[in-house]
Amino acid sequence: MATKDEPTDPLTPVLRPVRAGNGFEEALEQILQVVRLGLVPGGERLPAERALADRLRISRVTLREVLKVLQDEGLLESRRGRYGGTFVRPRAAAPPRGAEEELRRRVADVDIEDVLRFREVLEVGAAGLCATAALSGERAERLRAALAATHDAPLTEYRRCDTLLHLSLAELSGSATLTASYAAVRATVNGLLDCIPLLVRNLEHSQRQHTALVEAVLDADADAAREMAREHCGGTAALLRGFLS
């Protein structure tokens, strides 16, 4: 976790050295999380190959194999020239036709109820830890800035900013294990949310919950923070279940 004097790197919660023996698979998982979580916005460039390989502690050959897979899947694109590199492809503004069928297909590959329960446990725990820690100074400002970004975000950027707010809470909890676990489960949830439309009324409700959650954390009211996090996760779960019913 960043200290007061260190700049916040949005990739820190996800990118970490991979274990020997599964370099390709773990690197693929982590970069896929970066894309699904929106840690690098659509149209923006990933870190340079050398820096990314060093960070993951894999060879550049292995990294290029990972990037090629994600390019073939349409998630990344390679650009040549002075300002080239590997870029995240922008997401569509709305779910494509057949999105509900795609949602059902994706749900068939995961235990959705387990994912949603685990997400709630992590979010409630992170909210309680942040409130108990009585965030102040740079850490409190970071949380306020993440909240403000969700209020100012256009629809096409809303889910990315929403993700960054929740990921900030996880990281500010002080538990690297909780943060890594949350990044993984949130990437799965985002893969499902991408298949349903953004509903204005739902977003307005979520924003009120976000505000109440951040206020409870900054007021060091752990009980209120945990209850609001639980309520907020319940809303997302109900939305997904509604589209699956």
C-alpha positions as CSV (number, residue, x, y, z in Angstrom):
1,M,0.0,0.0,0.0
2,A,1.2,3.5,-0.9
3,T,2.5,5.7,2.0
4,K,1.7,9.4,2.4
5,D,4.8,10.3,0.3
6,E,4.3,7.8,-2.5
7,P,2.1,8.4,-5.5
8,T,-0.8,6.0,-5.9
9,D,-0.4,3.5,-8.6
10,P,-3.8,2.1,-9.7
11,L,-2.1,-1.1,-10.9
12,T,-0.6,-2.0,-7.5
13,P,-3.7,-3.9,-6.2
14,V,-3.4,-6.3,-9.2
15,L,0.1,-6.6,-10.6
16,R,2.5,-8.7,-8.5
17,P,5.3,-11.2,-9.2
18,V,4.0,-14.4,-10.5
19,R,4.9,-17.8,-9.1
20,A,7.4,-20.1,-10.9
21,G,5.7,-22.7,-13.0
22,N,2.6,-20.8,-13.9
23,G,4.1,-17.6,-15.3
24,F,2.0,-17.4,-18.4
25,E,-1.3,-18.3,-16.8
26,E,-0.9,-16.0,-13.8
27,A,0.3,-13.1,-15.9
28,L,-2.7,-13.6,-18.2
29,E,-5.0,-13.5,-15.2
30,Q,-3.5,-10.3,-13.8
31,I,-3.5,-8.4,-17.1
32,L,-7.0,-9.5,-17.7
33,Q,-8.0,-8.1,-14.3
34,V,-6.3,-4.8,-15.2
35,V,-8.5,-4.7,-18.3
36,R,-11.8,-5.8,-16.7
37,L,-11.3,-3.5,-13.7
38,G,-10.6,-0.5,-16.0
39,L,-7.4,0.2,-14.2
40,V,-6.1,1.3,-17.6
41,P,-8.9,3.2,-19.4
42,G,-10.0,2.2,-22.9
43,G,-7.8,3.9,-25.4
44,E,-4.9,4.2,-23.0
45,R,-1.6,2.4,-23.1
46,L,-0.4,-0.4,-20.8
47,P,3.0,0.1,-19.2
48,A,6.0,-0.6,-21.5
49,E,6.9,-4.2,-22.0
50,R,10.1,-4.0,-20.1
51,A,8.5,-2.4,-17.1
52,L,5.5,-4.8,-17.2
53,A,7.7,-7.9,-17.5
54,D,9.9,-6.7,-14.6
55,R,6.9,-6.1,-12.5
56,L,5.5,-9.6,-13.1
57,R,9.0,-11.1,-13.1
58,I,8.5,-13.0,-16.3
59,S,10.4,-12.9,-19.6
60,R,9.4,-10.5,-22.3
61,V,8.8,-13.5,-24.5
62,T,6.2,-14.8,-22.1
63,L,4.7,-11.4,-21.7
64,R,4.3,-11.0,-25.5
65,E,2.5,-14.4,-25.6
66,V,0.1,-13.1,-23.0
67,L,-0.5,-9.8,-24.8
68,K,-1.0,-11.7,-28.1
69,V,-3.8,-13.8,-26.5
70,L,-5.6,-10.7,-25.3
71,Q,-5.2,-9.0,-28.7
72,D,-6.7,-12.0,-30.3
73,E,-9.6,-11.7,-27.9
74,G,-10.2,-8.1,-28.9
75,L,-9.3,-6.7,-25.5
76,L,-5.9,-5.1,-26.5
77,E,-4.4,-3.7,-29.7
78,S,-0.8,-3.1,-30.7
79,R,0.3,0.1,-32.3
80,R,3.6,0.8,-34.0
81,G,5.7,3.9,-34.2
82,R,7.0,6.5,-31.8
83,Y,3.9,6.7,-29.8
84,G,3.1,3.0,-30.1
85,G,2.7,0.3,-27.6
86,T,-0.1,-2.0,-26.3
87,F,-3.4,-0.2,-25.8
88,V,-6.6,-1.2,-24.1
89,R,-9.4,-1.2,-26.6
90,P,-12.4,1.0,-25.7
91,R,-15.5,-0.7,-24.5
92,A,-18.8,-0.3,-26.2
93,A,-21.1,2.3,-24.7
94,A,-23.9,-0.3,-24.4
95,P,-24.1,-4.1,-24.2
96,P,-24.2,-5.7,-27.6
97,R,-27.2,-7.5,-28.9
98,G,-27.5,-10.9,-27.3
99,A,-26.0,-9.5,-24.1
100,E,-28.5,-11.3,-21.8
101,E,-27.7,-14.6,-23.5
102,E,-24.0,-13.8,-23.0
103,L,-24.7,-13.1,-19.3
104,R,-26.3,-16.5,-18.9
105,R,-23.4,-18.1,-20.6
106,R,-20.9,-16.4,-18.3
107,V,-22.9,-17.3,-15.2
108,A,-22.9,-20.9,-16.3
109,D,-19.1,-20.9,-15.9
110,V,-19.2,-19.5,-12.3
111,D,-21.0,-20.0,-9.1
112,I,-22.7,-16.6,-9.1
113,E,-24.1,-16.9,-5.6
114,D,-20.7,-17.8,-4.2
115,V,-19.1,-14.8,-6.1
116,L,-21.7,-12.4,-4.8
117,R,-21.4,-13.6,-1.2
118,F,-17.6,-13.4,-1.3
119,R,-17.7,-9.9,-2.7
120,E,-20.0,-8.9,0.1
121,V,-17.7,-10.3,2.8
122,L,-14.7,-8.5,1.3
123,E,-16.6,-5.1,0.8
124,V,-18.1,-5.2,4.3
125,G,-14.8,-6.1,5.8
126,A,-12.9,-3.4,3.9
127,A,-15.4,-0.7,4.9
128,G,-15.2,-1.7,8.5
129,L,-11.4,-1.7,8.5
130,C,-11.2,1.7,6.8
131,A,-13.6,3.2,9.3
132,T,-11.8,1.7,12.3
133,A,-8.5,3.1,10.9
134,A,-10.0,6.6,11.0
135,L,-8.6,7.6,7.6
136,S,-7.1,11.1,7.5
137,G,-4.8,13.3,5.4
138,E,-3.8,12.0,2.0
139,R,-5.7,8.7,2.5
140,A,-9.0,10.5,3.2
141,E,-8.4,12.8,0.3
142,R,-7.8,9.8,-2.0
143,L,-11.2,8.3,-1.0
144,R,-13.0,11.7,-1.5
145,A,-11.4,12.0,-4.9
146,A,-12.5,8.5,-5.9
147,L,-16.0,9.3,-4.8
148,A,-16.0,12.6,-6.7
149,A,-14.9,10.8,-9.9
150,T,-18.0,8.6,-9.8
151,H,-20.2,11.7,-9.5
152,D,-18.5,13.4,-12.5
153,A,-18.1,10.3,-14.7
154,P,-20.0,10.1,-18.0
155,L,-22.0,6.9,-18.5
156,T,-19.2,5.3,-20.6
157,E,-16.8,5.7,-17.7
158,Y,-19.1,5.1,-14.7
159,R,-18.3,1.4,-14.1
160,R,-14.6,2.0,-14.3
161,C,-14.8,4.9,-11.7
162,D,-17.2,2.8,-9.6
163,T,-14.6,0.0,-9.6
164,L,-11.8,2.3,-8.7
165,L,-13.8,3.7,-5.7
166,H,-14.3,0.2,-4.3
167,L,-10.8,-0.9,-5.1
168,S,-9.5,2.2,-3.2
169,L,-11.5,1.1,-0.1
170,A,-10.0,-2.4,-0.4
171,E,-6.5,-1.0,-0.7
172,L,-7.0,1.5,2.1
173,S,-8.0,-1.3,4.4
174,G,-4.3,-2.1,4.8
175,S,-4.7,-5.7,3.9
176,A,-2.8,-6.7,0.7
177,T,-4.5,-10.1,0.8
178,L,-8.0,-8.6,1.0
179,T,-7.1,-6.2,-1.8
180,A,-5.8,-9.0,-4.2
181,S,-8.9,-11.1,-3.4
182,Y,-11.2,-8.2,-4.0
183,A,-9.6,-7.3,-7.3
184,A,-10.1,-10.9,-8.5
185,V,-13.7,-11.2,-7.5
186,R,-14.5,-7.7,-8.8
187,A,-13.1,-8.6,-12.2
188,T,-15.5,-11.5,-12.3
189,V,-18.4,-9.3,-11.3
190,N,-17.5,-6.7,-13.9
191,G,-17.5,-9.4,-16.5
192,L,-21.2,-10.0,-15.6
193,L,-22.2,-6.3,-15.3
194,D,-20.8,-5.7,-18.8
195,C,-23.7,-7.8,-20.1
196,I,-26.5,-5.6,-18.6
197,P,-27.4,-2.0,-19.4
198,L,-26.6,1.0,-17.2
199,L,-29.9,2.0,-15.6
200,V,-30.1,5.7,-14.6
201,R,-32.2,5.1,-11.5
202,N,-29.9,2.4,-10.3
203,L,-26.9,4.6,-10.8
204,E,-28.6,7.4,-8.8
205,H,-29.3,5.0,-6.0
206,S,-25.8,3.6,-6.1
207,Q,-24.4,7.2,-5.9
208,R,-26.4,7.9,-2.7
209,Q,-25.1,4.7,-1.2
210,H,-21.5,5.5,-2.3
211,T,-21.8,8.9,-0.6
212,A,-23.2,7.4,2.6
213,L,-20.5,4.8,2.7
214,V,-17.7,7.2,2.3
215,E,-19.2,9.6,4.9
216,A,-19.5,6.7,7.3
217,V,-15.9,5.7,6.7
218,L,-14.5,9.2,7.1
219,D,-16.7,9.6,10.3
220,A,-15.0,6.5,11.7
221,D,-18.5,4.9,12.1
222,A,-17.6,1.3,11.4
223,D,-21.1,-0.1,12.0
224,A,-22.6,2.3,9.6
225,A,-19.9,1.7,7.0
226,R,-20.3,-2.1,7.2
227,E,-24.1,-1.8,6.9
228,M,-24.0,0.5,3.9
229,A,-21.4,-1.7,2.2
230,R,-23.7,-4.7,2.8
231,E,-26.7,-2.8,1.5
232,H,-24.8,-1.7,-1.6
233,C,-23.6,-5.2,-2.5
234,G,-27.2,-6.4,-2.0
235,G,-28.4,-4.0,-4.7
236,T,-25.8,-5.2,-7.2
237,A,-26.8,-8.8,-6.4
238,A,-30.5,-8.1,-6.9
239,L,-29.8,-6.4,-10.2
240,L,-27.9,-9.3,-11.6
241,R,-30.5,-11.8,-10.3
242,G,-33.2,-9.7,-11.9
243,F,-31.6,-10.0,-15.4
244,L,-31.2,-13.7,-14.9
245,S,-34.7,-14.4,-13.7
